[in-house]
Amino acid sequence: MAHQYEHPIPTQPTRTAADALGRFVDPEDLVCPECGEQVRCEPPGYWVVAWGLPAAGFSHQDASALCVARSTGRPAEPVEIGR
C-alpha cells in the first residue's frame, strides 16, 4: 500500500534565475559584484566553516572566496555583466 504524503519530497535541484528565464549565462560574463573581478566556476580553494554556509560554486581567479557583500556580511554571489 503506497503512502500519500501531504508535501512531496522535491527530487529536482533548485533552479537558478537564469534557468527560470530559460537562458544560458556565459561563465565569462560573471564577475564578483564587490570588486568586479571575473570569477571562475570552481569552489574556493578554502572555505570558512564559521560562515555556516555550503561551499560556494564560484571563486576569484586566485581561488579565493568572492568578496564579502557589504549588505549581508557573507560571501557575494556572482553577477552577470552587461555587454
N, CA, C and O atoms as a CHARMM CRD file, in Angstrom:
* protein
*
  332
    1    1 MET  N      0.84200  -1.17900   0.00000 PROA 1      0.00000
    2    1 MET  CA     0.00000   0.00000   0.00000 PROA 1      0.00000
    3    1 MET  C      0.89000   1.24500   0.00000 PROA 1      0.00000
    4    1 MET  O      1.73800   1.40200   0.87800 PROA 1      0.00000
    5    2 ALA  N      0.70500   2.09500  -0.94400 PROA 2      0.00000
    6    2 ALA  CA     1.50800   3.32000  -1.06700 PROA 2      0.00000
    7    2 ALA  C      0.97700   4.38800  -0.12100 PROA 2      0.00000
    8    2 ALA  O     -0.23200   4.52100   0.07200 PROA 2      0.00000
    9    3 HSD  N      1.88300   5.13400   0.45700 PROA 3      0.00000
   10    3 HSD  CA     1.50800   6.22500   1.35500 PROA 3      0.00000
   11    3 HSD  C      1.44800   7.52500   0.57400 PROA 3      0.00000
   12    3 HSD  O      2.30500   7.79900  -0.26600 PROA 3      0.00000
   13    4 GLN  N      0.45500   8.29900   0.85100 PROA 4      0.00000
   14    4 GLN  CA     0.32800   9.62000   0.23600 PROA 4      0.00000
   15    4 GLN  C      0.87700  10.65400   1.20300 PROA 4      0.00000
   16    4 GLN  O      0.41200  10.75100   2.33900 PROA 4      0.00000
   17    5 TYR  N      1.85800  11.42200   0.76600 PROA 5      0.00000
   18    5 TYR  CA     2.43500  12.45300   1.60600 PROA 5      0.00000
   19    5 TYR  C      1.75900  13.77400   1.32200 PROA 5      0.00000
   20    5 TYR  O      1.43800  14.09700   0.17800 PROA 5      0.00000
   21    6 GLU  N      1.55300  14.52500   2.37300 PROA 6      0.00000
   22    6 GLU  CA     0.93500  15.83600   2.23300 PROA 6      0.00000
   23    6 GLU  C      1.81400  16.76800   1.39600 PROA 6      0.00000
   24    6 GLU  O      1.31900  17.53100   0.56600 PROA 6      0.00000
   25    7 HSD  N      3.13800  16.68900   1.63100 PROA 7      0.00000
   26    7 HSD  CA     4.09300  17.50400   0.89000 PROA 7      0.00000
   27    7 HSD  C      5.11800  16.57500   0.26200 PROA 7      0.00000
   28    7 HSD  O      5.92500  15.98500   0.98100 PROA 7      0.00000
   29    8 PRO  N      5.11300  16.42900  -1.05300 PROA 8      0.00000
   30    8 PRO  CA     6.07100  15.52100  -1.68000 PROA 8      0.00000
   31    8 PRO  C      7.50600  16.01200  -1.48600 PROA 8      0.00000
   32    8 PRO  O      7.76000  17.21300  -1.40000 PROA 8      0.00000
   33    9 ILE  N      8.42400  15.07200  -1.41800 PROA 9      0.00000
   34    9 ILE  CA     9.83200  15.40500  -1.28200 PROA 9      0.00000
   35    9 ILE  C     10.34200  15.86100  -2.65200 PROA 9      0.00000
   36    9 ILE  O     10.16500  15.15300  -3.64300 PROA 9      0.00000
   37   10 PRO  N     10.98200  17.05000  -2.71400 PROA 10     0.00000
   38   10 PRO  CA    11.46900  17.51400  -4.00700 PROA 10     0.00000
   39   10 PRO  C     12.56300  16.59600  -4.54300 PROA 10     0.00000
   40   10 PRO  O     13.42200  16.14100  -3.78800 PROA 10     0.00000
   41   11 THR  N     12.53100  16.33100  -5.81500 PROA 11     0.00000
   42   11 THR  CA    13.51600  15.44300  -6.42700 PROA 11     0.00000
   43   11 THR  C     14.42500  16.17500  -7.39500 PROA 11     0.00000
   44   11 THR  O     15.37100  15.57900  -7.91000 PROA 11     0.00000
   45   12 GLN  N     14.17000  17.44100  -7.65600 PROA 12     0.00000
   46   12 GLN  CA    14.99500  18.21000  -8.57200 PROA 12     0.00000
   47   12 GLN  C     15.70100  19.31700  -7.80900 PROA 12     0.00000
   48   12 GLN  O     15.15900  19.85200  -6.84200 PROA 12     0.00000
   49   13 PRO  N     16.92100  19.66800  -8.24500 PROA 13     0.00000
   50   13 PRO  CA    17.62300  20.76000  -7.57600 PROA 13     0.00000
   51   13 PRO  C     16.92200  22.09100  -7.81500 PROA 13     0.00000
   52   13 PRO  O     16.14700  22.24300  -8.76000 PROA 13     0.00000
   53   14 THR  N     17.20600  23.03800  -6.95000 PROA 14     0.00000
   54   14 THR  CA    16.65300  24.38000  -7.09100 PROA 14     0.00000
   55   14 THR  C     17.10500  24.99200  -8.40800 PROA 14     0.00000
   56   14 THR  O     18.25500  24.82300  -8.81200 PROA 14     0.00000
   57   15 ARG  N     16.21800  25.69200  -9.06900 PROA 15     0.00000
   58   15 ARG  CA    16.55300  26.32300 -10.34900 PROA 15     0.00000
   59   15 ARG  C     17.13500  27.70200 -10.09100 PROA 15     0.00000
   60   15 ARG  O     16.70100  28.41900  -9.18900 PROA 15     0.00000
   61   16 THR  N     18.11700  28.05600 -10.89100 PROA 16     0.00000
   62   16 THR  CA    18.70800  29.38900 -10.77700 PROA 16     0.00000
   63   16 THR  C     17.84700  30.38600 -11.53600 PROA 16     0.00000
   64   16 THR  O     16.95200  29.99700 -12.28600 PROA 16     0.00000
   65   17 ALA  N     18.11600  31.66300 -11.34500 PROA 17     0.00000
   66   17 ALA  CA    17.36900  32.70600 -12.04200 PROA 17     0.00000
   67   17 ALA  C     17.51400  32.55200 -13.54900 PROA 17     0.00000
   68   17 ALA  O     16.55200  32.74400 -14.29300 PROA 17     0.00000
   69   18 ALA  N     18.71700  32.20600 -13.99900 PROA 18     0.00000
   70   18 ALA  CA    18.93400  32.02500 -15.44200 PROA 18     0.00000
   71   18 ALA  C     18.10600  30.85600 -15.96600 PROA 18     0.00000
   72   18 ALA  O     17.54600  30.93500 -17.06000 PROA 18     0.00000
   73   19 ASP  N     18.02300  29.75600 -15.18100 PROA 19     0.00000
   74   19 ASP  CA    17.20200  28.62100 -15.58400 PROA 19     0.00000
   75   19 ASP  C     15.74400  29.03700 -15.70100 PROA 19     0.00000
   76   19 ASP  O     15.05800  28.66300 -16.65200 PROA 19     0.00000
   77   20 ALA  N     15.27300  29.81600 -14.72600 PROA 20     0.00000
   78   20 ALA  CA    13.87900  30.24600 -14.71300 PROA 20     0.00000
   79   20 ALA  C     13.55900  31.08100 -15.94200 PROA 20     0.00000
   80   20 ALA  O     12.44200  31.04100 -16.45800 PROA 20     0.00000
   81   21 LEU  N     14.54500  31.83600 -16.40600 PROA 21     0.00000
   82   21 LEU  CA    14.34500  32.65800 -17.60200 PROA 21     0.00000
   83   21 LEU  C     14.53200  31.84800 -18.88100 PROA 21     0.00000
   84   21 LEU  O     14.21200  32.31800 -19.97300 PROA 21     0.00000
   85   22 GLY  N     15.05200  30.62900 -18.74300 PROA 22     0.00000
   86   22 GLY  CA    15.25300  29.78000 -19.89600 PROA 22     0.00000
   87   22 GLY  C     16.38900  30.23800 -20.78500 PROA 22     0.00000
   88   22 GLY  O     16.33900  30.06400 -22.00300 PROA 22     0.00000
   89   23 ARG  N     17.42500  30.82900 -20.18000 PROA 23     0.00000
   90   23 ARG  CA    18.54800  31.28600 -20.98600 PROA 23     0.00000
   91   23 ARG  C     19.85900  30.85400 -20.35000 PROA 23     0.00000
   92   23 ARG  O     19.92500  30.57600 -19.15300 PROA 23     0.00000
   93   24 PHE  N     20.88700  30.80500 -21.16200 PROA 24     0.00000
   94   24 PHE  CA    22.22200  30.41400 -20.73600 PROA 24     0.00000
   95   24 PHE  C     23.01100  31.65300 -20.35000 PROA 24     0.00000
   96   24 PHE  O     22.97400  32.65900 -21.05900 PROA 24     0.00000
   97   25 VAL  N     23.72800  31.59200 -19.22700 PROA 25     0.00000
   98   25 VAL  CA    24.61400  32.67400 -18.82400 PROA 25     0.00000
   99   25 VAL  C     26.03900  32.19800 -19.06600 PROA 25     0.00000
  100   25 VAL  O     26.46800  31.19600 -18.49200 PROA 25     0.00000
  101   26 ASP  N     26.76600  32.90500 -19.90400 PROA 26     0.00000
  102   26 ASP  CA    28.14600  32.55800 -20.21300 PROA 26     0.00000
  103   26 ASP  C     29.00100  32.80500 -18.97300 PROA 26     0.00000
  104   26 ASP  O     29.00200  33.91800 -18.44700 PROA 26     0.00000
  105   27 PRO  N     29.72900  31.79600 -18.49400 PROA 27     0.00000
  106   27 PRO  CA    30.57900  31.99500 -17.31900 PROA 27     0.00000
  107   27 PRO  C     31.57400  33.13700 -17.48200 PROA 27     0.00000
  108   27 PRO  O     32.00100  33.72600 -16.48900 PROA 27     0.00000
  109   28 GLU  N     31.94800  33.45800 -18.71000 PROA 28     0.00000
  110   28 GLU  CA    32.86700  34.57200 -18.97200 PROA 28     0.00000
  111   28 GLU  C     32.24200  35.91300 -18.60500 PROA 28     0.00000
  112   28 GLU  O     32.95400  36.90500 -18.44400 PROA 28     0.00000
  113   29 ASP  N     30.91200  35.95200 -18.47200 PROA 29     0.00000
  114   29 ASP  CA    30.19900  37.19400 -18.16000 PROA 29     0.00000
  115   29 ASP  C     29.90300  37.35800 -16.67200 PROA 29     0.00000
  116   29 ASP  O     29.17700  38.27700 -16.29200 PROA 29     0.00000
  117   30 LEU  N     30.45200  36.48600 -15.82200 PROA 30     0.00000
  118   30 LEU  CA    30.18200  36.56900 -14.39000 PROA 30     0.00000
  119   30 LEU  C     31.34300  37.24600 -13.66400 PROA 30     0.00000
  120   30 LEU  O     32.50700  36.91300 -13.88300 PROA 30     0.00000
  121   31 VAL  N     31.00600  38.20100 -12.79800 PROA 31     0.00000
  122   31 VAL  CA    32.01400  38.92200 -12.02300 PROA 31     0.00000
  123   31 VAL  C     31.60300  38.98100 -10.55800 PROA 31     0.00000
  124   31 VAL  O     30.43800  38.78700 -10.21200 PROA 31     0.00000
  125   32 CYS  N     32.58100  39.25100  -9.71200 PROA 32     0.00000
  126   32 CYS  CA    32.31300  39.48400  -8.29100 PROA 32     0.00000
  127   32 CYS  C     31.67700  40.87100  -8.19200 PROA 32     0.00000
  128   32 CYS  O     32.25400  41.83500  -8.69600 PROA 32     0.00000
  129   33 PRO  N     30.51600  41.00300  -7.56400 PROA 33     0.00000
  130   33 PRO  CA    29.84000  42.29900  -7.51800 PROA 33     0.00000
  131   33 PRO  C     30.55200  43.34000  -6.65800 PROA 33     0.00000
  132   33 PRO  O     30.29600  44.53600  -6.79700 PROA 33     0.00000
  133   34 GLU  N     31.43600  42.89800  -5.77800 PROA 34     0.00000
  134   34 GLU  CA    32.11600  43.83400  -4.89100 PROA 34     0.00000
  135   34 GLU  C     33.39000  44.40700  -5.50200 PROA 34     0.00000
  136   34 GLU  O     33.65100  45.60200  -5.36800 PROA 34     0.00000
  137   35 CYS  N     34.19600  43.56500  -6.17900 PROA 35     0.00000
  138   35 CYS  CA    35.46700  44.05500  -6.73000 PROA 35     0.00000
  139   35 CYS  C     35.49300  44.10600  -8.25400 PROA 35     0.00000
  140   35 CYS  O     36.37300  44.74100  -8.83600 PROA 35     0.00000
  141   36 GLY  N     34.53200  43.43900  -8.90700 PROA 36     0.00000
  142   36 GLY  CA    34.45400  43.47200 -10.37100 PROA 36     0.00000
  143   36 GLY  C     35.35600  42.47900 -11.07400 PROA 36     0.00000
  144   36 GLY  O     35.40000  42.45600 -12.30400 PROA 36     0.00000
  145   37 GLU  N     36.08200  41.65100 -10.32100 PROA 37     0.00000
  146   37 GLU  CA    36.96500  40.66100 -10.93800 PROA 37     0.00000
  147   37 GLU  C     36.14700  39.52700 -11.53900 PROA 37     0.00000
  148   37 GLU  O     35.15000  39.09400 -10.96300 PROA 37     0.00000
  149   38 GLN  N     36.58300  39.04900 -12.71000 PROA 38     0.00000
  150   38 GLN  CA    35.92000  37.91500 -13.33600 PROA 38     0.00000
  151   38 GLN  C     36.06300  36.70900 -12.41900 PROA 38     0.00000
  152   38 GLN  O     37.12500  36.49800 -11.83300 PROA 38     0.00000
  153   39 VAL  N     35.00300  35.91500 -12.29100 PROA 39     0.00000
  154   39 VAL  CA    35.03100  34.74800 -11.41600 PROA 39     0.00000
  155   39 VAL  C     35.36800  33.50500 -12.21200 PROA 39     0.00000
  156   39 VAL  O     35.28300  33.48400 -13.44000 PROA 39     0.00000
  157   40 ARG  N     35.74900  32.47700 -11.48900 PROA 40     0.00000
  158   40 ARG  CA    35.93800  31.16000 -12.11400 PROA 40     0.00000
  159   40 ARG  C     34.84900  30.25400 -11.55500 PROA 40     0.00000
  160   40 ARG  O     34.41900  30.42500 -10.41500 PROA 40     0.00000
  161   41 CYS  N     34.41200  29.30900 -12.34000 PROA 41     0.00000
  162   41 CYS  CA    33.29100  28.43700 -11.97300 PROA 41     0.00000
  163   41 CYS  C     33.78600  27.22100 -11.20400 PROA 41     0.00000
  164   41 CYS  O     33.52300  26.07900 -11.58000 PROA 41     0.00000
  165   42 GLU  N     34.51000  27.48800 -10.11600 PROA 42     0.00000
  166   42 GLU  CA    35.01600  26.43500  -9.24000 PROA 42     0.00000
  167   42 GLU  C     34.91300  26.92500  -7.80200 PROA 42     0.00000
  168   42 GLU  O     34.98900  28.12700  -7.54700 PROA 42     0.00000
  169   43 PRO  N     34.74000  26.00400  -6.86700 PROA 43     0.00000
  170   43 PRO  CA    34.68800  26.41900  -5.45600 PROA 43     0.00000
  171   43 PRO  C     36.00100  27.06500  -5.03500 PROA 43     0.00000
  172   43 PRO  O     37.03500  26.82400  -5.65800 PROA 43     0.00000
  173   44 PRO  N     35.97400  27.88000  -3.99200 PROA 44     0.00000
  174   44 PRO  CA    37.21500  28.46700  -3.48500 PROA 44     0.00000
  175   44 PRO  C     38.18100  27.38100  -3.00700 PROA 44     0.00000
  176   44 PRO  O     37.77100  26.27600  -2.65400 PROA 44     0.00000
  177   45 GLY  N     39.45600  27.71800  -3.00500 PROA 45     0.00000
  178   45 GLY  CA    40.46400  26.77400  -2.52700 PROA 45     0.00000
  179   45 GLY  C     40.35700  26.52900  -1.03400 PROA 45     0.00000
  180   45 GLY  O     40.84500  25.51300  -0.53900 PROA 45     0.00000
  181   46 TYR  N     39.72900  27.43500  -0.31400 PROA 46     0.00000
  182   46 TYR  CA    39.46500  27.27800   1.11800 PROA 46     0.00000
  183   46 TYR  C     38.10000  27.88500   1.40600 PROA 46     0.00000
  184   46 TYR  O     37.60300  28.70900   0.64000 PROA 46     0.00000
  185   47 TRP  N     37.50800  27.47800   2.49900 PROA 47     0.00000
  186   47 TRP  CA    36.17100  27.96800   2.83900 PROA 47     0.00000
  187   47 TRP  C     36.08200  28.09800   4.34900 PROA 47     0.00000
  188   47 TRP  O     36.45300  27.16900   5.06700 PROA 47     0.00000
  189   48 VAL  N     35.60100  29.21900   4.84400 PROA 48     0.00000
  190   48 VAL  CA    35.49500  29.45600   6.27500 PROA 48     0.00000
  191   48 VAL  C     34.23300  28.77100   6.79300 PROA 48     0.00000
  192   48 VAL  O     33.11700  29.19500   6.49400 PROA 48     0.00000
  193   49 VAL  N     34.42400  27.71200   7.57100 PROA 49     0.00000
  194   49 VAL  CA    33.30200  26.93600   8.08800 PROA 49     0.00000
  195   49 VAL  C     32.42700  27.79400   9.00000 PROA 49     0.00000
  196   49 VAL  O     31.22600  27.54800   9.11300 PROA 49     0.00000
  197   50 ALA  N     33.00900  28.78300   9.64100 PROA 50     0.00000
  198   50 ALA  CA    32.26000  29.64000  10.56300 PROA 50     0.00000
  199   50 ALA  C     31.12300  30.38800   9.86800 PROA 50     0.00000
  200   50 ALA  O     30.19100  30.83900  10.53400 PROA 50     0.00000
  201   51 TRP  N     31.18100  30.52600   8.55100 PROA 51     0.00000
  202   51 TRP  CA    30.10100  31.19800   7.83100 PROA 51     0.00000
  203   51 TRP  C     28.81300  30.39000   7.91700 PROA 51     0.00000
  204   51 TRP  O     27.71900  30.93200   7.76000 PROA 51     0.00000
  205   52 GLY  N     28.95000  29.09100   8.16600 PROA 52     0.00000
  206   52 GLY  CA    27.77000  28.24200   8.28700 PROA 52     0.00000
  207   52 GLY  C     27.03800  28.04100   6.97400 PROA 52     0.00000
  208   52 GLY  O     25.84300  27.74500   6.96900 PROA 52     0.00000
  209   53 LEU  N     27.72800  28.19500   5.87700 PROA 53     0.00000
  210   53 LEU  CA    27.12900  28.06800   4.54800 PROA 53     0.00000
  211   53 LEU  C     27.81000  26.94200   3.78600 PROA 53     0.00000
  212   53 LEU  O     28.97600  26.64300   4.04500 PROA 53     0.00000
  213   54 PRO  N     27.10500  26.31500   2.85400 PROA 54     0.00000
  214   54 PRO  CA    27.78100  25.34100   1.99700 PROA 54     0.00000
  215   54 PRO  C     28.81300  26.06100   1.14000 PROA 54     0.00000
  216   54 PRO  O     28.64800  27.24200   0.83600 PROA 54     0.00000
  217   55 ALA  N     29.85000  25.38000   0.75800 PROA 55     0.00000
  218   55 ALA  CA    30.90200  25.98700  -0.06800 PROA 55     0.00000
  219   55 ALA  C     30.31100  26.55500  -1.34800 PROA 55     0.00000
  220   55 ALA  O     29.44000  25.94800  -1.97200 PROA 55     0.00000
  221   56 ALA  N     30.78900  27.70700  -1.72100 PROA 56     0.00000
  222   56 ALA  CA    30.29900  28.38700  -2.92300 PROA 56     0.00000
  223   56 ALA  C     30.73800  27.64800  -4.18500 PROA 56     0.00000
  224   56 ALA  O     31.69700  26.87700  -4.16000 PROA 56     0.00000
  225   57 GLY  N     30.04300  27.88400  -5.26600 PROA 57     0.00000
  226   57 GLY  CA    30.38300  27.27000  -6.54100 PROA 57     0.00000
  227   57 GLY  C     31.26200  28.15800  -7.40600 PROA 57     0.00000
  228   57 GLY  O     31.65700  27.76500  -8.50300 PROA 57     0.00000
  229   58 PHE  N     31.57100  29.36100  -6.91300 PROA 58     0.00000
  230   58 PHE  CA    32.37500  30.31500  -7.67800 PROA 58     0.00000
  231   58 PHE  C     33.47100  30.88100  -6.79600 PROA 58     0.00000
  232   58 PHE  O     33.34300  30.91000  -5.57200 PROA 58     0.00000
  233   59 SER  N     34.54700  31.32800  -7.42200 PROA 59     0.00000
  234   59 SER  CA    35.64900  31.93700  -6.67800 PROA 59     0.00000
  235   59 SER  C     36.36600  32.93900  -7.58400 PROA 59     0.00000
  236   59 SER  O     36.11300  33.00800  -8.78700 PROA 59     0.00000
  237   60 HSD  N     37.27500  33.72000  -6.96900 PROA 60     0.00000
  238   60 HSD  CA    38.12200  34.62700  -7.74800 PROA 60     0.00000
  239   60 HSD  C     39.12800  33.80300  -8.54900 PROA 60     0.00000
  240   60 HSD  O     39.25900  32.60000  -8.32400 PROA 60     0.00000
  241   61 GLN  N     39.83000  34.43100  -9.47000 PROA 61     0.00000
  242   61 GLN  CA    40.81100  33.74600 -10.29700 PROA 61     0.00000
  243   61 GLN  C     41.93800  33.12700  -9.46900 PROA 61     0.00000
  244   61 GLN  O     42.54300  32.14300  -9.89300 PROA 61     0.00000
  245   62 ASP  N     42.23000  33.69800  -8.28100 PROA 62     0.00000
  246   62 ASP  CA    43.29300  33.14600  -7.42400 PROA 62     0.00000
  247   62 ASP  C     42.76400  32.07700  -6.46600 PROA 62     0.00000
  248   62 ASP  O     43.46900  31.68300  -5.53700 PROA 62     0.00000
  249   63 ALA  N     41.55200  31.61000  -6.67400 PROA 63     0.00000
  250   63 ALA  CA    40.88700  30.55800  -5.89200 PROA 63     0.00000
  251   63 ALA  C     40.41200  31.03200  -4.52200 PROA 63     0.00000
  252   63 ALA  O     40.01800  30.20900  -3.69600 PROA 63     0.00000
  253   64 SER  N     40.43900  32.34700  -4.25900 PROA 64     0.00000
  254   64 SER  CA    39.90000  32.85400  -3.00400 PROA 64     0.00000
  255   64 SER  C     38.38400  32.99400  -3.12300 PROA 64     0.00000
  256   64 SER  O     37.84500  33.11700  -4.22300 PROA 64     0.00000
  257   65 ALA  N     37.70900  32.97400  -1.98100 PROA 65     0.00000
  258   65 ALA  CA    36.25500  33.15100  -1.97700 PROA 65     0.00000
  259   65 ALA  C     35.92100  34.54300  -2.51200 PROA 65     0.00000
  260   65 ALA  O     36.73600  35.46100  -2.42000 PROA 65     0.00000
  261   66 LEU  N     34.72200  34.69300  -3.07200 PROA 66     0.00000
  262   66 LEU  CA    34.30200  36.01200  -3.53600 PROA 66     0.00000
  263   66 LEU  C     34.24700  36.96500  -2.35000 PROA 66     0.00000
  264   66 LEU  O     34.10800  36.53800  -1.20400 PROA 66     0.00000
  265   67 CYS  N     34.35600  38.25200  -2.63200 PROA 67     0.00000
  266   67 CYS  CA    34.37700  39.27500  -1.58700 PROA 67     0.00000
  267   67 CYS  C     33.12400  39.19700  -0.71700 PROA 67     0.00000
  268   67 CYS  O     32.07100  38.73500  -1.15600 PROA 67     0.00000
  269   68 VAL  N     33.26000  39.65000   0.50200 PROA 68     0.00000
  270   68 VAL  CA    32.12100  39.69000   1.41700 PROA 68     0.00000
  271   68 VAL  C     31.20800  40.83900   0.98700 PROA 68     0.00000
  272   68 VAL  O     31.65700  41.97400   0.83000 PROA 68     0.00000
  273   69 ALA  N     29.93800  40.53700   0.80100 PROA 69     0.00000
  274   69 ALA  CA    28.95600  41.55100   0.39400 PROA 69     0.00000
  275   69 ALA  C     28.70700  42.50100   1.56200 PROA 69     0.00000
  276   69 ALA  O     28.48300  42.06000   2.69000 PROA 69     0.00000
  277   70 ARG  N     28.74600  43.78300   1.29400 PROA 70     0.00000
  278   70 ARG  CA    28.51700  44.77500   2.34300 PROA 70     0.00000
  279   70 ARG  C     27.11200  44.66100   2.92600 PROA 70     0.00000
  280   70 ARG  O     26.90900  44.91600   4.11300 PROA 70     0.00000
  281   71 SER  N     26.15800  44.28400   2.10900 PROA 71     0.00000
  282   71 SER  CA    24.76200  44.23100   2.56100 PROA 71     0.00000
  283   71 SER  C     24.45300  43.03500   3.45900 PROA 71     0.00000
  284   71 SER  O     23.56800  43.11600   4.31000 PROA 71     0.00000
  285   72 THR  N     25.17400  41.92300   3.28000 PROA 72     0.00000
  286   72 THR  CA    24.85300  40.70700   4.03900 PROA 72     0.00000
  287   72 THR  C     25.94700  40.25900   4.99100 PROA 72     0.00000
  288   72 THR  O     25.67900  39.52000   5.93800 PROA 72     0.00000
  289   73 GLY  N     27.17800  40.69800   4.75200 PROA 73     0.00000
  290   73 GLY  CA    28.29300  40.23100   5.56700 PROA 73     0.00000
  291   73 GLY  C     28.72400  38.81900   5.22600 PROA 73     0.00000
  292   73 GLY  O     29.49200  38.20800   5.97000 PROA 73     0.00000
  293   74 ARG  N     28.24200  38.29600   4.11700 PROA 74     0.00000
  294   74 ARG  CA    28.57900  36.94600   3.65700 PROA 74     0.00000
  295   74 ARG  C     29.20600  37.03400   2.27500 PROA 74     0.00000
  296   74 ARG  O     29.07800  38.05700   1.60300 PROA 74     0.00000
  297   75 PRO  N     29.88100  35.97500   1.84400 PROA 75     0.00000
  298   75 PRO  CA    30.46700  35.99800   0.50500 PROA 75     0.00000
  299   75 PRO  C     29.39200  36.28800  -0.54800 PROA 75     0.00000
  300   75 PRO  O     28.28600  35.75200  -0.49300 PROA 75     0.00000
  301   76 ALA  N     29.74000  37.13200  -1.48800 PROA 76     0.00000
  302   76 ALA  CA    28.80100  37.56000  -2.52700 PROA 76     0.00000
  303   76 ALA  C     28.52700  36.44600  -3.53000 PROA 76     0.00000
  304   76 ALA  O     29.29300  35.48900  -3.64300 PROA 76     0.00000
  305   77 GLU  N     27.43600  36.58700  -4.24500 PROA 77     0.00000
  306   77 GLU  CA    27.11400  35.73200  -5.38600 PROA 77     0.00000
  307   77 GLU  C     27.54000  36.48300  -6.63900 PROA 77     0.00000
  308   77 GLU  O     27.38300  37.70300  -6.69800 PROA 77     0.00000
  309   78 PRO  N     28.07500  35.79000  -7.64700 PROA 78     0.00000
  310   78 PRO  CA    28.49800  36.49600  -8.85400 PROA 78     0.00000
  311   78 PRO  C     27.31200  37.12100  -9.57400 PROA 78     0.00000
  312   78 PRO  O     26.17700  36.66100  -9.45600 PROA 78     0.00000
  313   79 VAL  N     27.60300  38.17800 -10.32100 PROA 79     0.00000
  314   79 VAL  CA    26.57300  38.84700 -11.12000 PROA 79     0.00000
  315   79 VAL  C     27.01100  38.84700 -12.56800 PROA 79     0.00000
  316   79 VAL  O     28.20100  38.77800 -12.87400 PROA 79     0.00000
  317   80 GLU  N     26.04600  38.92400 -13.44300 PROA 80     0.00000
  318   80 GLU  CA    26.30800  38.94900 -14.88900 PROA 80     0.00000
  319   80 GLU  C     26.57700  40.39400 -15.31500 PROA 80     0.00000
  320   80 GLU  O     25.84600  41.31200 -14.94400 PROA 80     0.00000
  321   81 ILE  N     27.63700  40.57400 -16.09900 PROA 81     0.00000
  322   81 ILE  CA    27.94600  41.89300 -16.60400 PROA 81     0.00000
  323   81 ILE  C     27.17600  42.11700 -17.89300 PROA 81     0.00000
  324   81 ILE  O     26.96500  41.18200 -18.66600 PROA 81     0.00000
  325   82 GLY  N     26.76300  43.33500 -18.12200 PROA 82     0.00000
  326   82 GLY  CA    26.05400  43.65900 -19.36500 PROA 82     0.00000
  327   82 GLY  C     27.04600  43.99500 -20.46200 PROA 82     0.00000
  328   82 GLY  O     27.96300  44.79400 -20.27000 PROA 82     0.00000
  329   83 ARG  N     26.85100  43.38400 -21.59200 PROA 83     0.00000
  330   83 ARG  CA    27.74700  43.66400 -22.73600 PROA 83     0.00000
  331   83 ARG  C     26.97600  44.31000 -23.83100 PROA 83     0.00000
  332   83 ARG  O     27.53900  44.62600 -24.87900 PROA 83     0.00000
